[in-house]
Amino acid sequence: MASAPQCHVLVVDDDAAMRDSLRDILEDEGHDVVEAANGQEALATIRSRNDIDLVLLDIMMPVMNGLEFLASKVRDESISSIPVVIMSAHLTTVDRVVGANAIFSKPFNPAALLGKITELC
């Protein structure tokens, strides 16, 4: 019998290869992974499900970027408490972000990221 996932993680990144890599890392640790290619897809996914425990969020994306996603999430009381971990190669633009629980620079240390996910879930 399979055990329940440790955490339901929404990975939001416009780079499919990055989403695939994160999925592999997270699933190897027993997490359930859902993906979105931009902030708009992420909001729709979160609002259509009630099991998302954590969001891993890129900043630079088309349609709706990570900062726009965070602003929308913070304003929506039904989803505002979901923790968000930012993963960005553009840390100078996100050194302080309202609604983010942690920020990791790309490329990131997988062990450190997994530790933060464990802490927040």
C-alpha positions as CSV (number, residue, x, y, z in Angstrom):
1,M,0.0,0.0,0.0
2,A,1.4,3.4,-1.0
3,S,1.8,6.0,1.7
4,A,0.2,9.4,1.4
5,P,2.4,12.1,0.0
6,Q,4.4,14.2,2.4
7,C,3.4,17.5,0.8
8,H,1.3,18.6,-2.3
9,V,3.6,21.0,-4.1
10,L,2.7,23.3,-7.0
11,V,5.7,24.0,-9.1
12,V,5.3,27.2,-11.1
13,D,7.9,27.8,-13.8
14,D,7.7,28.6,-17.5
15,D,10.7,26.3,-18.2
16,A,9.4,22.8,-18.7
17,A,12.9,21.3,-18.0
18,M,13.0,23.0,-14.7
19,R,9.5,21.8,-13.8
20,D,10.6,18.2,-14.8
21,S,13.7,18.4,-12.7
22,L,11.9,19.7,-9.7
23,R,9.2,17.0,-10.1
24,D,11.8,14.3,-10.1
25,I,13.5,15.7,-7.0
26,L,10.3,16.2,-5.1
27,E,8.7,12.9,-6.1
28,D,11.8,11.0,-5.1
29,E,11.3,12.5,-1.6
30,G,7.6,11.4,-1.5
31,H,5.9,14.6,-2.4
32,D,3.0,15.0,-4.8
33,V,3.7,17.5,-7.6
34,V,1.4,19.6,-9.7
35,E,2.7,22.0,-12.4
36,A,1.9,25.4,-13.9
37,A,3.7,27.3,-16.6
38,N,2.8,30.8,-15.3
39,G,1.1,32.6,-12.4
40,Q,-2.3,32.6,-14.0
41,E,-2.3,28.8,-14.4
42,A,-1.0,28.6,-10.8
43,L,-3.9,30.6,-9.4
44,A,-6.4,28.5,-11.4
45,T,-4.8,25.3,-10.1
46,I,-4.8,26.4,-6.5
47,R,-8.4,27.6,-6.7
48,S,-9.6,24.4,-8.3
49,R,-8.0,22.2,-5.7
50,N,-8.0,22.2,-1.9
51,D,-4.8,20.2,-1.3
52,I,-1.9,22.4,-2.3
53,D,0.4,22.7,0.7
54,L,3.2,24.8,-0.9
55,V,4.1,26.7,-4.0
56,L,7.6,26.8,-5.6
57,L,7.5,29.9,-7.7
58,D,9.7,31.3,-10.5
59,I,9.6,35.1,-10.9
60,M,10.3,35.7,-14.6
61,M,7.4,34.2,-16.5
62,P,5.1,35.2,-19.4
63,V,1.3,35.8,-19.0
64,M,1.5,36.4,-15.2
65,N,4.9,36.6,-13.5
66,G,5.7,35.5,-10.0
67,L,5.4,38.9,-8.4
68,E,1.9,39.4,-10.0
69,F,1.0,35.9,-8.8
70,L,2.0,36.8,-5.2
71,A,0.1,40.0,-5.2
72,S,-3.1,38.2,-6.3
73,K,-2.5,35.3,-3.8
74,V,-2.0,37.7,-0.9
75,R,-5.3,39.5,-1.7
76,D,-7.3,36.2,-1.8
77,E,-8.0,35.1,1.8
78,S,-8.9,31.6,0.7
79,I,-5.4,30.9,-0.5
80,S,-3.2,33.6,1.1
81,S,-1.9,31.2,3.9
82,I,-0.3,28.8,1.4
83,P,3.5,29.1,1.8
84,V,5.5,30.2,-1.2
85,V,9.2,29.5,-1.9
86,I,10.6,31.7,-4.7
87,M,13.3,30.2,-7.0
88,S,14.8,33.0,-9.2
89,A,17.9,33.8,-11.1
90,H,17.0,37.4,-10.6
91,L,17.4,37.8,-6.9
92,T,18.2,41.5,-7.1
93,T,14.5,42.1,-8.0
94,V,13.2,39.8,-5.2
95,D,15.4,40.4,-2.1
96,R,12.2,41.3,-0.2
97,V,8.9,40.0,-1.4
98,V,5.6,40.2,0.4
99,G,4.0,36.8,0.6
100,A,7.2,34.8,0.1
101,N,8.4,32.4,2.9
102,A,11.8,31.8,1.4
103,I,13.9,32.7,-1.6
104,F,16.4,30.5,-3.4
105,S,18.8,31.6,-6.1
106,K,18.9,29.5,-9.3
107,P,20.8,27.3,-9.5
108,F,19.8,26.2,-6.1
109,N,21.0,23.5,-3.7
110,P,18.5,20.7,-3.9
111,A,19.2,19.6,-0.3
112,A,18.6,23.1,1.0
113,L,15.4,23.4,-1.0
114,L,14.1,20.0,0.3
115,G,14.9,21.1,3.9
116,K,12.8,24.3,3.5
117,I,10.0,22.3,1.9
118,T,10.0,19.9,4.9
119,E,10.0,22.9,7.3
120,L,7.1,24.6,5.6
121,C,4.9,21.5,5.0
